[in-house]
Amino acid sequence: MARYDLVVIGGGTAGLVAAVGAAGQSARVLLAERDRTGGDCLWRGCVPSKALLTVAEHAHIARSSDHLGVHAGEVRVDLAEAMAHVKQAIATIEPHDSPERLRREGVEVVHGTARFVGPDRIEVDGRQVRFRRAMIATGASPVIPPIPGLADARPLTSDSVWGLTELPRRLVVLGAGPIGAELGQAFARLGAEVTLVEMADRILPREEPEASAVVAARLSDEGIDVRAGTKAVAVEEGARGKVLRVEPTDGGVPSDGEPAAGTVGFDEILVAVGRAPVTAGLGLDAAGVGLTPGGAVEVDDRLRTSNPRIFAGGDATMLLPFTHVAATHGATVVQNASFGLRATVDHERIPWVTFTDPEVARIGLSTDEARARYGDAITVRTSRHTGLDRAITSGRIEGFARLVGDPKGRIVGATIVGPRAGEGIGEVAAWMAGGAKLDRITRTTHAYPTWNADLADASLEELRAGLARLRPVIRAVVLARRLLLR
């Protein structure tokens, strides 16, 4: 029976990074993938969604620049051509994640369904191999809620929406987290009538409430019917086609103030209510690997499972379901599995971005989370884009930057809302990694006029507050010196 230093199950981002990283250190590596290497990010997630968002952005700019003196006339979007751009983006990036590239890096790639048959063995389509270390990187898949009639309506998901070639006239999006909000805005900008239905009392419920409000207002301004605090009850056949029956959750109302109960007609329905880890059929019991109550692979801060030979990373752990987190997981597994190090992942210092317009970028604790942990001794500094010169010149003053500090004044969280917010949050990540305090950012000169000067402005508020606190002390010292000199 063949023996490998590292066996990786799953060829998404986490698995690819781990496999290539270990092979680069002369380890004997086997990667098993039952579908296509590249994972959700390449085929169904980051790459296609950002390509479609680019098309939608161009359509929106062409359609809505009259206030700047730019009159483009009627805008027509050909969805088939837009999807061709999406597929071209995938095709351009795909070789980097291909089996051919992996084999050049020294990774043995097998296509098939893998499962554990012991604490140190897996089977791939009848072939058994042993391993010194293994990694579970099987990702996650969209959840379809058990709403009566929904399955019969053949709902779209973030996996299947890329097969559309004609723009639906009416689109209902269930779920207004990052995926639902991004795709809902994209299809509205492409020309569809979009209704966004969210059970929580606001869209983007994981973000700062003010960030959710800014994005919700923008979506409504663009013609999207935003229905937060609204529960989908059933899908039915109406006189004019399919309808979604909805009712309020805890008295929720849509953004236009009308009662949330009623029906919404649609031609297509896109489900984006969440994703579930793919762990069924892996033989985890035979391997002695435990799961969380939510079905994710349970790991410690070194990404080890309950079987110390086996690690896990990426969406299979559901720790933070983002591609860059999966890449960090893969690199961490290489350090621990190949070198025996004790590398850990601090998920509170990893940023993420929701690519709506405006973007919402976040790292660490929100204001409410910081207050729950530290009490009222936290510090919150906010710089609004109404005073940011770059925002004023761009006509985009609805956003803000917010820094959250612990009782010692160290940065423990940040939120940026605005164009290119995702480019600015990396600066906060660097400051947090060094344990910087809130007033440190403004001491570094930022180019003018730029969007991330909003961070410097928020930091400046803390510096001014600190100086104000010191003013009585300075006055007392000056007075004492004068008395001593007499």
Secondary structure, 3 states (H helix, E strand, C coil): CCEEEEEEECCCHHHHHHHHHHHCCCCCEEEEECCCCCHHHHHCCHHHHHHHHHHHHHHHHHHCCHHHCCCCCCCCCCHHHHHHHHHHHHHHHHHHHCHHHHHHCCEEEEECCEEEEECCEEEECCEEEEEEEEEECCCEEECCCCCCCCHHHCCECCCCHHHCCCCCCEEEEECCCHHHHHHHHHHHHHCCEEEEECCCCCCCCCCCHHHHHHHHHHHHHCCCEEECCEEEEEEEEECCEEEEEEEECCCCCCCCCCCCCEEEECCEEEECCCEEECCCCCCHHHHCCCECCCCCECCCCCCECCCCCEEECHHHCCCCCCHHHHHHHHHHHHHHHHHCCCCCCCHHHCCEEECCCCEEEEEECCHHHHHHHHHHHCEEEEEEHHHCHHHHHHCCCCCEEEEEECCCCEEEEEEEEECCHHHHHHHHHHHHHCCCEHHHHHHCCCCCCCCCHHHHHHHHHHHHHHHHHHHHHHHHHHHHHHHHHC
